Amino acid sequence: MGAPTASMPDPAELRVLDAPGLDAPEALDLRADVDDRLREHYRPPRRDWVRMNMIGSLNGRVTGPDGTSDTLSNRADRRLLKLIREQSDAIVVGAQTVRQERHTATAPTWLCIVTASGDLTGHRISEADARASVLVCCPADAVAEVERTMPGASIVALELDASGRIRLDEVLAELRGRGLEQLVVEGGNRLIGQFLDEGRLDEVCLTQAPVFAPDDAPSLPGSGTGTEFERALLAVDSAGFVYQRLLRR
């Protein structure tokens, strides 16, 4: 999800095929101001809510030829990304996503980065923006590296679990202690897999781009828990992208 690309055409219409209370397909003109209607379709049902939002290709890859999600995305996908972020108190990502996607500032929505190494090189966040809206959760021995690679960010030193991962219960407790309760997790795969394994995701928002991505690109995350979700929304756009919103059973 990022800048426009020549390979991914921008759609004129989003057609909602299935959603709560929908009696017949609903056509939304993406050239018009339809954001209020889209917000209704994606509104979280309660204050304390954790959702995942990602894009994938037909073969389940999450990046295109340039190594980022930019070359999979289009205007409708980015519009939904913006609305979901606006509905969230914080965006939660891993360090690999920050590096790979060359992350930019997300203010006024907070950006919470979960990292074991503290290496946040490659981002495009200024020190002023980091001071205003970036929180980094890392082990104590990674604090110095965070200070070097993300100057200005607020840093919280947390414990690692037995597998060397930051404890999600501590991350969530830190965010909720700051009044940040509506969360969207945007990657990477290891972090989302951890959220799935621990049963922390209430919702999955998934865009499927009508393209096959390189075989060596990262794939959509998996989980050994078999967590089940049921579809709450299905939509397609006039460029062939498919949008799903799924809630945990």
C-alpha positions in Angstrom: 0.0 0.0 0.0 1.7 3.1 -1.1 2.4 5.3 -4.1 0.5 4.9 -7.4 2.1 2.6 -10.0 1.7 2.2 -13.8 1.1 -1.5 -13.4 -1.9 -1.3 -11.1 -4.8 0.6 -12.8 -6.9 2.9 -10.6 -10.6 2.0 -10.5 -13.6 4.3 -10.9 -16.1 2.2 -8.8 -16.2 0.0 -5.7 -19.0 -2.5 -5.7 -20.0 -3.8 -2.3 -21.4 -7.3 -2.8 -22.0 -8.4 0.8 -22.1 -6.5 4.0 -24.4 -6.4 7.2 -27.8 -5.0 6.3 -27.1 -5.0 2.6 -30.1 -6.2 0.5 -28.5 -5.7 -2.9 -25.1 -4.8 -4.2 -24.1 -1.2 -3.6 -22.1 0.7 -6.2 -19.8 3.5 -4.8 -18.3 6.0 -7.2 -14.7 6.3 -6.1 -14.4 9.6 -8.0 -17.0 11.1 -5.5 -16.9 11.7 -1.8 -17.9 8.2 -0.5 -15.6 8.2 2.6 -18.5 8.4 5.0 -20.1 5.3 3.5 -16.8 3.4 3.5 -16.3 4.3 7.2 -19.6 2.8 8.0 -18.6 -0.4 6.3 -15.3 -0.6 8.2 -16.3 0.8 11.6 -15.0 -1.2 14.5 -17.9 -2.6 16.7 -16.3 -1.7 20.0 -13.6 0.6 21.4 -11.1 -2.1 22.3 -10.4 -3.6 18.8 -7.4 -5.1 17.0 -7.5 -5.5 13.2 -5.0 -6.6 10.6 -4.8 -4.8 7.2 -2.7 -6.2 4.3 -2.6 -6.6 0.6 -1.7 -9.8 -1.2 -1.3 -11.0 -4.8 -3.1 -13.9 -6.5 -0.3 -16.2 -5.3 -0.4 -14.9 -1.8 2.7 -12.6 -1.9 2.7 -9.2 -0.1 5.2 -7.3 -2.2 5.6 -6.6 -5.9 8.7 -6.5 -8.2 10.2 -3.5 -6.3 10.2 -5.3 -3.0 7.4 -3.2 -1.5 3.6 -3.3 -1.4 3.4 -0.2 -3.6 3.4 -2.1 -6.8 0.5 -4.2 -5.7 -1.7 -1.3 -4.5 -4.1 1.1 -6.3 -6.1 4.2 -5.4 -9.0 2.3 -3.8 -6.8 0.2 -1.7 -4.9 3.3 -0.5 -8.2 5.1 0.2 -9.3 2.2 2.5 -5.9 2.1 4.1 -6.2 5.8 4.9 -9.7 5.4 6.4 -8.8 2.4 8.5 -5.8 4.3 9.8 -8.0 7.2 10.6 -10.3 4.9 12.6 -7.3 3.6 14.6 -5.5 5.0 17.6 -2.3 3.3 16.6 -0.7 1.4 13.7 1.4 -1.5 14.9 4.3 -2.7 12.7 7.5 -4.7 12.9 11.0 -3.3 12.2 11.2 -5.2 8.9 8.1 -3.4 7.6 9.6 0.0 8.6 12.8 -0.8 6.7 11.3 -2.5 3.7 8.5 0.0 3.1 10.6 3.0 4.0 7.9 4.0 6.4 6.6 7.6 6.6 5.0 9.4 9.5 1.4 8.5 10.4 0.4 11.4 12.7 -2.0 12.1 14.1 -2.4 8.3 14.4 0.4 6.8 16.5 2.9 4.4 14.9 4.0 1.6 17.3 7.1 -0.3 16.2 7.8 -3.7 17.7 11.5 -4.7 17.3 13.9 -7.0 18.9 17.0 -5.6 17.2 16.2 -1.9 17.3 17.4 -1.5 13.7 14.9 1.0 12.1 17.1 2.2 9.2 15.6 3.2 5.9 12.4 5.0 7.2 11.4 8.5 6.1 10.2 9.9 9.5 11.7 13.1 10.8 12.9 13.5 14.3 10.0 16.0 15.0 7.4 13.5 13.7 9.0 10.7 15.7 8.8 12.7 18.8 5.1 13.5 18.2 3.8 10.1 17.2 6.2 7.2 17.3 6.4 4.6 20.1 9.0 1.8 19.9 8.8 -1.3 22.0 12.1 -3.1 22.2 14.3 -5.1 24.7 16.6 -3.0 26.9 19.7 -4.0 25.0 18.2 -2.5 21.8 17.4 0.9 23.1 20.7 2.5 22.0 20.1 1.2 18.4 16.6 2.6 18.4 17.9 6.0 19.6 20.5 5.9 16.7 18.1 4.8 13.9 14.8 6.5 15.1 15.9 9.7 17.0 13.1 11.4 18.8 10.8 8.3 19.2 9.4 7.4 22.6 11.0 4.1 23.7 9.6 1.4 26.0 11.9 -1.4 27.1 10.0 -4.7 27.3 10.8 -8.4 28.0 11.3 -11.0 25.3 9.5 -14.3 25.4 11.2 -17.7 25.3 11.3 -17.6 21.5 13.0 -14.2 21.5 10.0 -12.1 20.5 8.6 -9.0 22.3 5.7 -10.1 24.5 2.5 -8.9 22.9 0.6 -8.7 26.2 3.1 -6.1 27.3 2.9 -4.2 24.0 -0.9 -4.1 24.3 -0.9 -3.1 27.9 1.5 -0.2 27.1 -0.7 1.0 24.3 -3.9 0.8 26.3 -2.3 2.5 29.2 -1.8 5.4 26.8 -5.4 5.3 25.7 -4.6 3.7 22.4 -7.2 0.9 22.1 -8.2 0.7 18.4 -5.2 -0.8 16.7 -4.4 -1.9 13.1 -1.5 -4.3 12.5 0.1 -3.8 9.1 3.0 -6.2 9.2 5.4 -7.8 8.9 4.6 -11.5 8.6 6.3 -12.5 11.8 4.5 -10.0 13.9 1.1 -10.8 12.4 1.8 -14.5 12.8 2.4 -13.8 16.5 -0.9 -11.9 16.8 -2.7 -14.8 15.1 -0.9 -17.5 17.2 -1.9 -15.7 20.4 -5.4 -15.0 19.3 -5.1 -11.2 19.5 -6.7 -10.3 16.1 -10.4 -9.4 16.2 -10.5 -8.6 12.4 -8.7 -9.2 9.2 -8.9 -6.7 6.3 -7.4 -8.2 3.2 -7.1 -6.8 -0.3 -6.3 -9.2 -3.2 -4.6 -7.6 -6.2 -5.3 -9.2 -9.6 -1.7 -10.0 -10.3 0.9 -12.8 -9.7 3.9 -11.4 -7.7 7.5 -12.8 -7.8 7.9 -16.2 -6.2 10.7 -15.0 -3.9 8.5 -12.2 -2.5 7.3 -12.6 1.1 4.0 -14.4 1.5 0.9 -13.7 3.6 1.4 -14.8 7.2 0.2 -18.2 8.5 -0.7 -19.5 11.9 -0.6 -22.9 13.6 -3.7 -22.2 15.6 -6.3 -22.5 12.9 -8.1 -19.4 14.0 -11.4 -19.0 12.1 -12.9 -15.8 10.7 -16.2 -15.1 9.1 -16.8 -12.7 6.3 -18.4 -9.4 7.2 -17.8 -7.6 3.9 -17.0 -8.5 0.3 -16.3 -5.9 -2.4 -14.7 -5.6 -5.8 -13.5 -2.6 -7.7 -13.6 -1.9 -11.5 -9.9 -2.7 -11.7 -10.3 -6.3 -10.5 -9.2 -5.9 -6.9 -11.1 -7.9 -4.2 -11.6 -6.5 -0.7 -12.6 -8.6 2.3 -13.4 -7.7 5.9 -13.4 -10.8 8.2 -14.3 -11.0 11.9 -13.0 -13.7 14.3 -15.7 -16.2 15.1 
